[in-house]
Amino acid sequence: MTQRVFNFSPGPAVLPLPVLERAQRDLVSLPGVGMSVLEVTHRGPAFEAILQSAKQRLVELLRIPANYRVLFLQGGARLQFSMVPMNLLRAREQAADYILTGSWGKSACQEARKEGRVQIAWDGRDHGYDRLPGPADLVLDPAAAYVHMTSNETIEGVQFRAEPDTGQVPLVCDASSDFLSRPLPIARYGLIYACAQKNAGPAGVTVVIVREDLLERSSDALPGYLNFRLQAQEDSMYNTPPTFAIYVLDLVAQWLQEEIGGLAAMQWLNQEKSQLVYAVVDASGGFYQGHAQPACRSLMNVTFRLPTEELQAGFLAEAEQRGLYNLKGHRSVGGIRASIYNAMPLAGVTALGEFMQQFRRQHG
């Protein structure tokens, strides 16, 4: 197969075509270097330039204040589920507050319980994780070690539009699936982490943005790689970093800056794309039933069901015939999930919407 399909995978996900073409062009030999980015030493000037460029582009895109550090780690969000409480909760008297809005928040909470006390500030389980808490729903401890949230739940398709007010308690956010999809008020967070393979690059690198004062919580008793303070001191070079993944992340950040026009422009495009699909769901007379309540719908992951399992199977089969791939919902929720991350072109979302309308006319 040489023709590219429209890839609605939840991750690893679609990458911008210009980024893929640039990586392909330079793969054998980086300009002026004479060897592949896969071959360059992480201690040499070529990779040092890539690392600093990626970091600076993130600072510019997100307007990261000077008192924050940007780290490039490995292990995905799963490792951060453990690293965050290891560094910010272990051996502390306070508990950590966790806001549970879906599957990934629950997983993070399970890991935190191994390191210290956890309090559940809100749990959407009784609602099937189809909505988010309002300010009055949250039970937050003003003396908590931190408050943890998941900004976008890929499986259930719910997304925070704004950060909860945690006062002086550091807000920690798993932003894996909507990182770089919109501007963020970084100063409202103590720590943000995101695996790259949704919006920021390929699998293999995880971005951590952490306020400097929180680095002092990291204990010297921690294993070296798992110590945020040591990782910051070593500028993400404590071990060999994921060089190729950081290189592609740098290209994605450049694409966002120079071709999209920044994160506000990216957010506007994402709103336009998601609305095309939600409009079809809402106009279907119940043939397509959205999982998330309208006020809490994700711009990244559109989740819905058809009237029967047989129709869903037929929908998925016909979609692939039209070049619309990876639309099957997560096994825990079922149904259909269209992940429309930054790099999904408008043409792909338009094709999906047209197919949905045609399928409903034929089977509704």
KOLKOLFI-198498 format. One record per residue: x, y, z of N, C-alpha, C in turn; chain. Coordinates in pm, whole numbers. Layout:
# KOLKOLFI-198498
> X; Y; Z; X; Y; Z; X; Y; Z; A
...
# end
This chain:
# KOLKOLFI-198498
> 85; -120; 0; 0; 0; 0; 88; 125; 0; A
> 73; 208; -101; 149; 332; -108; 61; 454; -81; A
> -71; 438; -99; -163; 549; -77; -189; 565; 73; A
> -172; 684; 127; -198; 705; 269; -347; 708; 297; A
> -387; 638; 404; -526; 638; 447; -545; 748; 552; A
> -668; 770; 591; -696; 860; 703; -693; 777; 831; A
> -596; 805; 916; -567; 725; 1033; -626; 791; 1158; A
> -735; 733; 1209; -802; 788; 1327; -758; 717; 1455; A
> -639; 660; 1455; -589; 586; 1570; -573; 677; 1691; A
> -602; 623; 1812; -584; 702; 1934; -438; 715; 1974; A
> -347; 644; 1911; -205; 656; 1940; -136; 521; 1943; A
> -15; 514; 1883; 47; 618; 1804; -45; 667; 1692; A
> -39; 795; 1670; -140; 860; 1588; -78; 924; 1463; A
> -166; 980; 1382; -125; 1047; 1259; -25; 1159; 1290; A
> 75; 1170; 1204; 174; 1278; 1214; 158; 1371; 1095; A
> 198; 1497; 1108; 187; 1589; 994; 269; 1538; 875; A
> 209; 1539; 758; 279; 1491; 639; 409; 1566; 613; A
> 413; 1700; 627; 541; 1770; 608; 650; 1722; 703; A
> 612; 1682; 823; 710; 1631; 920; 763; 1496; 873; A
> 675; 1409; 828; 718; 1278; 779; 810; 1294; 658; A
> 774; 1385; 570; 856; 1405; 449; 992; 1463; 484; A
> 997; 1553; 581; 1125; 1609; 623; 1212; 1501; 689; A
> 1151; 1420; 775; 1226; 1313; 841; 1276; 1212; 738; A
> 1193; 1182; 639; 1234; 1089; 534; 1351; 1145; 454; A
> 1344; 1273; 422; 1448; 1336; 341; 1582; 1339; 413; A
> 1577; 1360; 545; 1701; 1377; 621; 1744; 1251; 696; A
> 1670; 1141; 676; 1697; 1023; 758; 1836; 965; 735; A
> 1877; 959; 611; 2007; 899; 581; 2121; 989; 627; A
> 2103; 1120; 610; 2209; 1212; 650; 2151; 1347; 685; A
> 2168; 1388; 811; 2127; 1522; 851; 2209; 1625; 775; A
> 2147; 1732; 727; 2222; 1834; 656; 2340; 1887; 739; A
> 2458; 1884; 679; 2576; 1936; 745; 2638; 1844; 847; A
> 2580; 1724; 865; 2630; 1631; 967; 2696; 1509; 905; A
> 2637; 1458; 796; 2697; 1345; 727; 2660; 1210; 783; A
> 2563; 1206; 875; 2513; 1079; 927; 2368; 1097; 967; A
> 2300; 984; 987; 2158; 987; 1021; 2138; 1036; 1164; A
> 2021; 1093; 1190; 1985; 1130; 1327; 1977; 1005; 1414; A
> 1956; 889; 1353; 1956; 764; 1427; 2095; 723; 1472; A
> 2196; 788; 1416; 2335; 749; 1443; 2412; 849; 1527; A
> 2366; 973; 1532; 2447; 1075; 1598; 2454; 1050; 1748; A
> 2568; 1080; 1808; 2581; 1066; 1952; 2500; 1172; 2024; A
> 2440; 1134; 2135; 2361; 1231; 2211; 2450; 1332; 2282; A
> 2582; 1307; 2284; 2674; 1401; 2349; 2737; 1498; 2250; A
> 2703; 1485; 2123; 2765; 1570; 2022; 2685; 1695; 1992; A
> 2746; 1789; 1919; 2680; 1917; 1891; 2556; 1905; 1805; A
> 2549; 1804; 1717; 2432; 1791; 1630; 2306; 1762; 1712; A
> 2315; 1666; 1803; 2197; 1636; 1883; 2173; 1743; 1988; A
> 2276; 1803; 2041; 2258; 1911; 2137; 2175; 2023; 2076; A
> 2200; 2053; 1948; 2123; 2156; 1880; 1976; 2115; 1866; A
> 1952; 1987; 1836; 1815; 1937; 1825; 1744; 1947; 1960; A
> 1810; 1904; 2066; 1751; 1906; 2199; 1713; 2047; 2242; A
> 1806; 2140; 2222; 1779; 2278; 2264; 1672; 2343; 2177; A
> 1669; 2306; 2048; 1565; 2360; 1960; 1428; 2310; 2003; A
> 1417; 2182; 2032; 1288; 2126; 2074; 1241; 2193; 2203; A
> 1332; 2211; 2295; 1297; 2274; 2422; 1253; 2419; 2401; A
> 1327; 2493; 2322; 1295; 2634; 2301; 1162; 2650; 2227; A
> 1135; 2561; 2131; 1009; 2571; 2059; 890; 2545; 2153; A
> 905; 2451; 2246; 799; 2428; 2343; 780; 2550; 2433; A
> 891; 2610; 2475; 883; 2731; 2557; 806; 2840; 2483; A
> 834; 2856; 2355; 768; 2960; 2276; 621; 2927; 2250; A
> 593; 2804; 2213; 455; 2767; 2182; 364; 2778; 2303; A
> 413; 2730; 2418; 332; 2725; 2539; 355; 2845; 2631; A
> 450; 2932; 2594; 485; 3048; 2676; 520; 3003; 2818; A
> 610; 2908; 2826; 648; 2850; 2954; 730; 2952; 3034; A
> 690; 2983; 3157; 765; 3081; 3237; 906; 3032; 3269; A
> 991; 3125; 3308; 1132; 3095; 3330; 1155; 3003; 3450; A
> 1060; 2996; 3542; 1079; 2913; 3661; 1026; 2771; 3643; A
> 1018; 2725; 3519; 979; 2588; 3488; 1091; 2520; 3410; A
> 1103; 2390; 3426; 1199; 2312; 3352; 1127; 2217; 3257; A
> 1184; 2199; 3139; 1130; 2108; 3039; 1220; 1985; 3033; A
> 1161; 1868; 3056; 1235; 1743; 3056; 1184; 1653; 2944; A
> 1275; 1577; 2884; 1239; 1477; 2784; 1276; 1339; 2841; A
> 1174; 1265; 2881; 1195; 1136; 2947; 1138; 1023; 2861; A
> 1143; 903; 2916; 1091; 785; 2848; 989; 716; 2938; A
> 929; 609; 2891; 835; 534; 2973; 691; 574; 2958; A
> 661; 677; 2878; 524; 718; 2855; 456; 772; 2979; A
> 326; 796; 2968; 249; 844; 3083; 246; 740; 3194; A
> 254; 611; 3156; 251; 506; 3258; 363; 525; 3361; A
> 482; 559; 3316; 590; 580; 3412; 564; 704; 3496; A
> 505; 806; 3436; 474; 926; 3513; 367; 902; 3619; A
> 279; 803; 3595; 182; 768; 3700; 255; 732; 3829; A
> 376; 675; 3814; 455; 638; 3931; 554; 746; 3971; A
> 621; 809; 3873; 722; 910; 3904; 665; 1029; 3979; A
> 545; 1072; 3941; 486; 1188; 4008; 469; 1162; 4158; A
> 401; 1055; 4200; 391; 1034; 4345; 524; 997; 4411; A
> 615; 931; 4340; 746; 902; 4397; 816; 1031; 4437; A
> 807; 1133; 4353; 877; 1258; 4377; 798; 1358; 4461; A
> 667; 1359; 4448; 587; 1464; 4510; 506; 1417; 4630; A
> 496; 1285; 4652; 409; 1234; 4758; 481; 1146; 4857; A
> 579; 1070; 4811; 645; 971; 4898; 700; 1038; 5024; A
> 675; 974; 5140; 726; 1017; 5271; 666; 1149; 5318; A
> 558; 1194; 5257; 492; 1317; 5302; 369; 1283; 5385; A
> 336; 1368; 5480; 220; 1345; 5564; 91; 1371; 5489; A
> 95; 1467; 5397; -27; 1501; 5324; -66; 1391; 5226; A
> -194; 1391; 5193; -244; 1303; 5087; -244; 1381; 4955; A
> -258; 1309; 4846; -275; 1370; 4714; -420; 1355; 4672; A
> -475; 1459; 4613; -612; 1456; 4561; -611; 1412; 4415; A
> -698; 1318; 4380; -709; 1271; 4241; -851; 1292; 4190; A
> -861; 1354; 4075; -989; 1374; 4008; -1001; 1265; 3902; A
> -1100; 1178; 3916; -1112; 1061; 3829; -1221; 1085; 3724; A
> -1178; 1110; 3602; -1272; 1139; 3493; -1273; 1031; 3386; A
> -1199; 921; 3409; -1197; 813; 3311; -1087; 714; 3340; A
> -1059; 632; 3241; -971; 517; 3258; -829; 556; 3296; A
> -775; 662; 3234; -635; 697; 3261; -619; 762; 3398; A
> -716; 839; 3440; -710; 893; 3575; -714; 784; 3680; A
> -796; 681; 3656; -801; 569; 3750; -668; 497; 3757; A
> -604; 478; 3641; -474; 410; 3640; -369; 490; 3715; A
> -369; 621; 3697; -275; 706; 3769; -297; 697; 3920; A
> -421; 695; 3959; -455; 688; 4102; -408; 557; 4163; A
> -423; 448; 4092; -380; 317; 4142; -231; 316; 4172; A
> -152; 378; 4085; -7; 383; 4107; 28; 474; 4224; A
> -45; 584; 4239; -16; 677; 4348; -39; 613; 4485; A
> -136; 525; 4494; -165; 460; 4622; -45; 378; 4673; A
> 44; 340; 4583; 161; 263; 4624; 265; 351; 4693; A
> 253; 483; 4678; 354; 575; 4730; 308; 658; 4849; A
> 178; 667; 4871; 129; 748; 4981; -22; 750; 4986; A
> -75; 839; 5069; -220; 847; 5084; -282; 923; 4967; A
> -397; 873; 4923; -469; 934; 4812; -612; 962; 4856; A
> -662; 1078; 4820; -802; 1115; 4842; -868; 1135; 4706; A
> -989; 1087; 4691; -1062; 1103; 4565; -1143; 1232; 4572; A
> -1102; 1330; 4494; -1170; 1459; 4494; -1302; 1453; 4418; A
> -1310; 1362; 4322; -1434; 1341; 4245; -1415; 1217; 4161; A
> -1522; 1139; 4144; -1516; 1018; 4064; -1641; 1011; 3977; A
> -1623; 1007; 3847; -1736; 1002; 3754; -1787; 863; 3725; A
> -1747; 765; 3804; -1785; 626; 3779; -1937; 607; 3771; A
> -2010; 669; 3862; -2156; 648; 3866; -2224; 703; 3741; A
> -2157; 790; 3669; -2213; 847; 3546; -2153; 783; 3421; A
> -2077; 675; 3441; -2013; 611; 3326; -1904; 696; 3265; A
> -1850; 789; 3343; -1745; 880; 3295; -1787; 951; 3166; A
> -1910; 999; 3167; -1959; 1072; 3050; -1961; 1223; 3071; A
> -1912; 1266; 3187; -1909; 1411; 3214; -1792; 1443; 3306; A
> -1774; 1573; 3330; -1667; 1623; 3416; -1727; 1695; 3537; A
> -1650; 1709; 3643; -1705; 1778; 3760; -1710; 1929; 3741; A
> -1810; 1991; 3799; -1812; 2135; 3811; -1737; 2176; 3936; A
> -1710; 2304; 3954; -1636; 2349; 4073; -1701; 2305; 4204; A
> -1834; 2301; 4208; -1903; 2263; 4332; -1895; 2113; 4359; A
> -1859; 2035; 4259; -1852; 1890; 4276; -1722; 1844; 4340; A
> -1618; 1924; 4328; -1486; 1882; 4374; -1471; 1896; 4524; A
> -1417; 1793; 4586; -1386; 1798; 4729; -1233; 1800; 4740; A
> -1179; 1920; 4748; -1034; 1939; 4747; -981; 1973; 4886; A
> -868; 1916; 4918; -802; 1940; 5045; -703; 2055; 5029; A
> -719; 2167; 5099; -627; 2279; 5083; -486; 2249; 5130; A
> -468; 2136; 5198; -334; 2098; 5244; -279; 1978; 5167; A
> -341; 1944; 5055; -297; 1827; 4978; -157; 1846; 4923; A
> -89; 1735; 4900; 44; 1741; 4839; 36; 1792; 4696; A
> -66; 1752; 4626; -94; 1802; 4490; -232; 1753; 4451; A
> -285; 1809; 4343; -410; 1764; 4283; -378; 1712; 4144; A
> -423; 1590; 4114; -396; 1529; 3984; -523; 1526; 3899; A
> -510; 1563; 3773; -620; 1558; 3678; -570; 1501; 3546; A
> -663; 1452; 3466; -635; 1410; 3328; -712; 1505; 3237; A
> -642; 1583; 3159; -710; 1689; 3084; -802; 1636; 2976; A
> -768; 1522; 2918; -850; 1463; 2811; -845; 1311; 2825; A
> -960; 1251; 2844; -967; 1105; 2853; -995; 1047; 2714; A
> -895; 980; 2659; -907; 931; 2522; -1013; 824; 2506; A
> -1035; 743; 2608; -1126; 629; 2596; -1271; 674; 2605; A
> -1302; 761; 2701; -1439; 807; 2719; -1474; 930; 2635; A
> -1372; 1006; 2594; -1397; 1121; 2509; -1448; 1243; 2583; A
> -1397; 1268; 2705; -1431; 1389; 2779; -1304; 1472; 2798; A
> -1320; 1603; 2798; -1205; 1693; 2803; -1237; 1817; 2885; A
> -1144; 1854; 2973; -1158; 1978; 3048; -1139; 2096; 2954; A
> -1224; 2196; 2969; -1208; 2321; 2895; -1123; 2421; 2972; A
> -1123; 2407; 3104; -1045; 2497; 3190; -996; 2418; 3310; A
> -893; 2469; 3374; -833; 2401; 3488; -917; 2424; 3614; A
> -929; 2322; 3699; -994; 2346; 3829; -908; 2438; 3914; A
> -972; 2514; 3998; -901; 2606; 4088; -855; 2527; 4210; A
> -723; 2509; 4222; -668; 2433; 4334; -598; 2522; 4436; A
> -615; 2652; 4426; -554; 2743; 4522; -403; 2733; 4521; A
> -343; 2714; 4637; -199; 2705; 4649; -146; 2563; 4633; A
> -236; 2467; 4614; -195; 2328; 4598; -150; 2306; 4453; A
> -32; 2249; 4430; 15; 2229; 4291; -81; 2141; 4212; A
> -113; 2186; 4092; -197; 2108; 4002; -108; 2027; 3909; A
> -127; 1896; 3909; -51; 1804; 3822; -146; 1753; 3715; A
> -102; 1754; 3591; -192; 1720; 3480; -128; 1619; 3387; A
> -201; 1511; 3361; -169; 1422; 3251; -234; 1481; 3126; A
> -152; 1545; 3043; -201; 1611; 2921; -164; 1532; 2796; A
> -146; 1402; 2811; -92; 1322; 2701; -169; 1336; 2571; A
> -301; 1339; 2578; -377; 1332; 2454; -427; 1465; 2401; A
> -399; 1575; 2471; -431; 1705; 2411; -315; 1804; 2422; A
> -196; 1753; 2453; -77; 1837; 2459; -50; 1899; 2322; A
> -24; 2030; 2321; 4; 2108; 2200; -117; 2124; 2108; A
> -236; 2090; 2159; -356; 2109; 2078; -421; 2244; 2102; A
> -373; 2317; 2203; -435; 2444; 2243; -338; 2517; 2336; A
> -356; 2647; 2355; -274; 2718; 2454; -307; 2669; 2595; A
> -209; 2679; 2685; -229; 2643; 2824; -171; 2751; 2914; A
> -241; 2788; 3021; -184; 2881; 3119; -89; 2805; 3211; A
> 34; 2788; 3169; 130; 2701; 3237; 145; 2739; 3385; A
> 138; 2866; 3416; 160; 2910; 3553; 54; 2858; 3650; A
> -57; 2805; 3599; -159; 2749; 3686; -128; 2604; 3724; A
> -23; 2549; 3666; 13; 2410; 3691; 144; 2401; 3768; A
> 154; 2296; 3849; 282; 2265; 3910; 364; 2174; 3822; A
> 295; 2081; 3755; 363; 1985; 3668; 266; 1937; 3561; A
> 315; 1928; 3439; 239; 1873; 3327; 323; 1764; 3263; A
> 261; 1653; 3233; 334; 1548; 3159; 251; 1500; 3042; A
> 320; 1455; 2938; 251; 1411; 2817; 339; 1319; 2736; A
> 291; 1197; 2711; 359; 1114; 2611; 333; 1177; 2474; A
> 427; 1159; 2383; 425; 1237; 2259; 333; 1182; 2152; A
> 295; 1054; 2160; 241; 986; 2042; 97; 1016; 2009; A
> 44; 1127; 2057; -90; 1171; 2018; -78; 1293; 1925; A
> -18; 1399; 1977; -9; 1525; 1903; 133; 1574; 1881; A
> 230; 1520; 1955; 362; 1584; 1959; 474; 1508; 1888; A
> 450; 1385; 1847; 557; 1310; 1783; 533; 1161; 1789; A
> 637; 1081; 1773; 622; 936; 1780; 630; 886; 1923; A
> 595; 760; 1942; 612; 698; 2073; 760; 694; 2108; A
> 789; 711; 2237; 928; 700; 2282; 975; 814; 2368; A
> 913; 931; 2356; 953; 1044; 2439; 831; 1096; 2516; A
> 854; 1134; 2640; 751; 1193; 2725; 800; 1329; 2772; A
> 720; 1431; 2752; 755; 1567; 2794; 703; 1589; 2936; A
> 789; 1642; 3022; 749; 1682; 3157; 785; 1829; 3173; A
> 689; 1909; 3212; 711; 2051; 3241; 684; 2069; 3389; A
> 787; 2104; 3465; 775; 2105; 3611; 825; 2237; 3668; A
> 752; 2290; 3763; 793; 2412; 3832; 914; 2383; 3919; A
> 1010; 2473; 3918; 1139; 2444; 3981; 1129; 2416; 4130; A
> 1041; 2485; 4201; 1035; 2461; 4345; 991; 2319; 4380; A
> 917; 2254; 4290; 873; 2117; 4317; 987; 2017; 4303; A
> 1093; 2055; 4235; 1208; 1966; 4222; 1272; 1937; 4357; A
> 1254; 2028; 4451; 1313; 2009; 4583; 1249; 1895; 4661; A
> 1132; 1850; 4617; 1068; 1737; 4684; 1133; 1603; 4647; A
> 1209; 1599; 4540; 1268; 1473; 4494; 1374; 1426; 4592; A
> 1360; 1305; 4642; 1452; 1251; 4742; 1574; 1188; 4677; A
> 1689; 1203; 4741; 1811; 1138; 4692; 1801; 986; 4704; A
> 1704; 936; 4779; 1687; 792; 4793; 1620; 729; 4671; A
> 1567; 812; 4582; 1503; 760; 4462; 1607; 703; 4365; A
> 1571; 601; 4288; 1659; 559; 4178; 1686; 677; 4086; A
> 1807; 683; 4032; 1849; 800; 3957; 1755; 841; 3846; A
> 1716; 746; 3762; 1632; 783; 3648; 1497; 837; 3693; A
> 1449; 795; 3808; 1315; 831; 3854; 1313; 960; 3935; A
> 1425; 1030; 3942; 1438; 1151; 4022; 1425; 1274; 3932; A
> 1316; 1349; 3948; 1295; 1469; 3865; 1410; 1569; 3880; A
> 1456; 1588; 4003; 1561; 1687; 4026; 1690; 1649; 3952; A
> 1725; 1521; 3956; 1845; 1476; 3886; 1827; 1488; 3735; A
> 1710; 1454; 3687; 1685; 1467; 3543; 1697; 1613; 3498; A
> 1650; 1705; 3580; 1662; 1847; 3546; 1807; 1892; 3552; A
> 1880; 1847; 3653; 2022; 1883; 3663; 2101; 1834; 3542; A
> 2064; 1717; 3492; 2135; 1658; 3378; 2076; 1701; 3244; A
> 1979; 1790; 3245; 1916; 1841; 3123; 1866; 1728; 3034; A
> 1796; 1633; 3097; 1738; 1516; 3028; 1843; 1425; 2965; A
> 1968; 1435; 3011; 2076; 1355; 2953; 2137; 1262; 3058; A
> 2060; 1226; 3159; 2110; 1133; 3260; 2146; 999; 3197; A
> 2063; 957; 3101; 2096; 841; 3018; 2081; 884; 2873; A
> 2102; 792; 2780; 2082; 826; 2639; 1936; 857; 2616; A
> 1903; 977; 2577; 1763; 1013; 2556; 1711; 952; 2426; A
> 1580; 951; 2404; 1523; 900; 2280; 1547; 999; 2166; A
> 1662; 990; 2107; 1710; 1095; 2015; 1618; 1115; 1895; A
> 1576; 1006; 1831; 1493; 1022; 1712; 1357; 1080; 1748; A
> 1298; 1036; 1858; 1167; 1087; 1898; 1175; 1237; 1929; A
> 1282; 1281; 1992; 1298; 1424; 2021; 1317; 1502; 1891; A
> 1391; 1445; 1798; 1410; 1508; 1667; 1275; 1530; 1598; A
> 1188; 1428; 1597; 1058; 1443; 1533; 971; 1541; 1610; A
> 977; 1538; 1742; 902; 1636; 1822; 943; 1778; 1785; A
> 1071; 1799; 1765; 1118; 1931; 1724; 1058; 1972; 1589; A
> 1048; 1876; 1497; 988; 1905; 1366; 839; 1936; 1380; A
> 770; 1862; 1467; 628; 1889; 1490; 609; 2028; 1548; A
> 691; 2066; 1644; 682; 2199; 1704; 709; 2307; 1599; A
> 804; 2282; 1511; 832; 2377; 1403; 712; 2390; 1310; A
> 649; 2276; 1278; 528; 2276; 1194; 416; 2359; 1260; A
> 399; 2342; 1390; 296; 2418; 1460; 325; 2568; 1455; A
> 451; 2603; 1469; 487; 2745; 1468; 475; 2805; 1329; A
> 534; 2741; 1230; 554; 2803; 1100; 443; 2775; 999; A
> 376; 2661; 1011; 271; 2628; 913; 131; 2645; 970; A
> 113; 2619; 1098; -19; 2635; 1160; -37; 2776; 1214; A
> 68; 2834; 1270; 59; 2968; 1324; 42; 2974; 1474; A
> 77; 2865; 1543; 72; 2865; 1689; -45; 2785; 1744; A
> -54; 2779; 1876; -152; 2692; 1940; -294; 2748; 1939; A
> -309; 2878; 1936; -444; 2934; 1925; -505; 2898; 1790; A
> -425; 2905; 1686; -472; 2866; 1553; -500; 2716; 1548; A
> -416; 2638; 1616; -437; 2493; 1619; -566; 2459; 1692; A
> -593; 2528; 1800; -717; 2504; 1874; -839; 2535; 1787; A
> -834; 2644; 1713; -946; 2680; 1626; -969; 2571; 1522; A
> -862; 2521; 1462; -876; 2414; 1363; -934; 2288; 1426; A
> -888; 2255; 1547; -940; 2136; 1615; -1088; 2149; 1648; A
> -1130; 2269; 1685; -1271; 2292; 1711; -1354; 2273; 1584; A
> -1303; 2324; 1474; -1374; 2310; 1346; -1385; 2164; 1307; A
> -1277; 2089; 1322; -1278; 1948; 1281; -1373; 1866; 1368; A
> -1364; 1882; 1499; -1449; 1802; 1586; -1596; 1835; 1566; A
> -1627; 1961; 1542; -1766; 2000; 1526; -1828; 1936; 1403; A
> -1748; 1910; 1300; -1801; 1842; 1182; -1857; 1705; 1217; A
> -1789; 1634; 1306; -1834; 1500; 1344; -1948; 1510; 1444; A
> -1935; 1596; 1544; -2042; 1608; 1643; -2173; 1655; 1579; A
> -2164; 1737; 1477; -2285; 1784; 1410; -2359; 1668; 1345; A
> -2285; 1573; 1289; -2349; 1456; 1229; -2414; 1370; 1337; A
> -2346; 1352; 1449; -2402; 1276; 1561; -2532; 1340; 1609; A
> -2530; 1471; 1630; -2646; 1540; 1685; -2764; 1544; 1588; A
> -2736; 1539; 1459; -2843; 1545; 1359; -2892; 1408; 1317; A
> -2844; 1302; 1383; -2876; 1167; 1338; -3004; 1110; 1396; A
> -3073; 1186; 1482; -3196; 1135; 1540; -3177; 1017; 1632; A
> -3059; 1006; 1691; -3032; 897; 1783; -2966; 777; 1719; A
> -2949; 777; 1588; -2880; 666; 1522; -2736; 657; 1573; A
> -2671; 774; 1584; -2541; 782; 1650; -2562; 842; 1789; A
> -2518; 770; 1891; -2538; 813; 2029; -2403; 845; 2091; A
> -2379; 972; 2118; -2253; 1014; 2176; -2237; 966; 2318; A
> -2115; 931; 2357; -2090; 888; 2494; -2082; 1007; 2589; A
> -2006; 1109; 2553; -1983; 1223; 2641; -2100; 1321; 2636; A
> -2132; 1380; 2750; -2231; 1486; 2751; -2178; 1605; 2671; A
> -2266; 1675; 2600; -2220; 1780; 2507; -2125; 1882; 2567; A
> -2149; 1925; 2691; -2064; 2028; 2750; -1924; 1978; 2782; A
> -1905; 1846; 2780; -1777; 1788; 2820; -1707; 1716; 2705; A
> -1756; 1732; 2585; -1702; 1659; 2470; -1557; 1695; 2440; A
> -1483; 1594; 2405; -1343; 1612; 2368; -1330; 1662; 2225; A
> -1233; 1751; 2204; -1197; 1792; 2068; -1105; 1690; 2002; A
> -1051; 1599; 2081; -951; 1505; 2031; -1009; 1368; 1999; A
> -1101; 1320; 2081; -1152; 1184; 2068; -1305; 1187; 2071; A
> -1366; 1166; 1955; -1511; 1167; 1943; -1562; 1023; 1960; A
> -1639; 998; 2065; -1686; 864; 2096; -1837; 855; 2079; A
> -1884; 749; 2011; -2028; 730; 1992; -2057; 584; 1960; A
> -2184; 548; 1969; -2230; 413; 1942; -2337; 413; 1834; A
> -2354; 299; 1770; -2463; 276; 1677; -2567; 187; 1745; A
> -2686; 172; 1688; -2793; 99; 1757; -2762; -46; 1790; A
> -2682; -115; 1709; -2653; -255; 1735; -2506; -285; 1709; A
> -2459; -396; 1767; -2321; -439; 1743; -2301; -475; 1597; A
> -2404; -530; 1533; -2393; -567; 1393; -2372; -444; 1306; A
> -2446; -336; 1335; -2428; -213; 1259; -2290; -154; 1282; A
> -2240; -162; 1405; -2106; -110; 1433; -2000; -186; 1355; A
> -2014; -320; 1347; -1920; -400; 1271; -1926; -363; 1123; A
> -2047; -343; 1073; -2061; -303; 934; -2004; -165; 909; A
> -2025; -75; 1004; -1971; 61; 993; -1819; 58; 981; A
> -1755; -20; 1067; -1609; -26; 1067; -1557; -88; 937; A
> -1623; -191; 889; -1579; -257; 765; -1591; -163; 645; A
> -1705; -94; 635; -1725; -2; 524; -1632; 118; 533; A
> -1605; 162; 656; -1515; 276; 674; -1376; 243; 617; A
> -1325; 125; 645; -1193; 88; 594; -1193; 81; 442; A
> -1302; 38; 383; -1310; 36; 238; -1297; 176; 179; A
> -1331; 275; 259; -1323; 415; 215; -1194; 482; 263; A
> -1102; 404; 320; -976; 460; 365; -982; 529; 498; A
> -1083; 495; 580; -1100; 553; 713; -1065; 444; 815; A
> -947; 451; 875; -894; 342; 954; -893; 373; 1105; A
> -893; 265; 1184; -873; 270; 1330; -982; 348; 1401; A
> -1107; 317; 1367; -1222; 383; 1426; -1289; 301; 1536; A
> -1240; 183; 1565; -1302; 99; 1666; -1278; 158; 1805; A
> -1384; 161; 1887; -1373; 213; 2022; -1292; 122; 2112; A
> -1248; 177; 2225; -1172; 97; 2321; -1259; -16; 2375; A
> -1199; -129; 2403; -1274; -248; 2446; -1356; -223; 2572; A
> -1314; -132; 2657; -1386; -108; 2783; -1513; -25; 2763; A
> -1522; 46; 2652; -1638; 132; 2624; -1714; 82; 2502; A
> -1641; 29; 2405; -1703; -17; 2282; -1736; 96; 2188; A
> -1821; 67; 2092; -1865; 169; 1999; -1757; 214; 1903; A
> -1765; 339; 1866; -1674; 400; 1768; -1598; 512; 1837; A
> -1471; 526; 1799; -1390; 638; 1850; -1310; 696; 1734; A
> -1336; 820; 1703; -1259; 891; 1601; -1162; 985; 1671; A
> -1034; 953; 1664; -933; 1040; 1724; -885; 1137; 1618; A
> -913; 1264; 1642; -885; 1367; 1542; -784; 1466; 1600; A
> -662; 1416; 1613; -554; 1495; 1670; -509; 1604; 1571; A
> -411; 1681; 1615; -365; 1796; 1538; -343; 1766; 1391; A
> -274; 1654; 1363; -229; 1626; 1227; -337; 1565; 1138; A
> -453; 1530; 1194; -560; 1481; 1109; -609; 1593; 1018; A
> -596; 1577; 887; -636; 1687; 798; -787; 1704; 793; A
> -829; 1825; 758; -972; 1853; 746; -1037; 1759; 646; A
> -963; 1722; 542; -1019; 1632; 441; -1058; 1498; 503; A
> -980; 1449; 598; -1012; 1323; 663; -1139; 1331; 745; A
> -1156; 1441; 819; -1275; 1458; 901; -1398; 1478; 812; A
> -1380; 1551; 703; -1490; 1571; 608; -1534; 1438; 548; A
> -1437; 1355; 512; -1468; 1223; 456; -1542; 1137; 557; A
> -1502; 1144; 683; -1569; 1067; 788; -1713; 1114; 804; A
> -1733; 1245; 810; -1868; 1298; 827; -1959; 1259; 712; A
> -1909; 1264; 590; -1990; 1226; 474; -2024; 1078; 477; A
> -1928; 995; 518; -1954; 853; 528; -2059; 825; 636; A
> -2049; 891; 749; -2147; 871; 857; -2288; 905; 809; A
> -2301; 1014; 736; -2433; 1052; 686; -2487; 949; 588; A
> -2404; 902; 500; -2446; 802; 402; -2483; 670; 469; A
> -2403; 629; 567; -2429; 504; 637; -2564; 511; 710; A
> -2592; 623; 772; -2720; 638; 841; -2836; 633; 743; A
> -2822; 697; 627; -2932; 693; 528; -2958; 551; 481; A
> -2855; 471; 472; -2870; 335; 423; -2923; 239; 529; A
> -2890; 266; 656; -2921; 169; 761; -3010; 224; 873; A
> -3039; 352; 868; -3115; 411; 978; -3266; 388; 966; A
# end
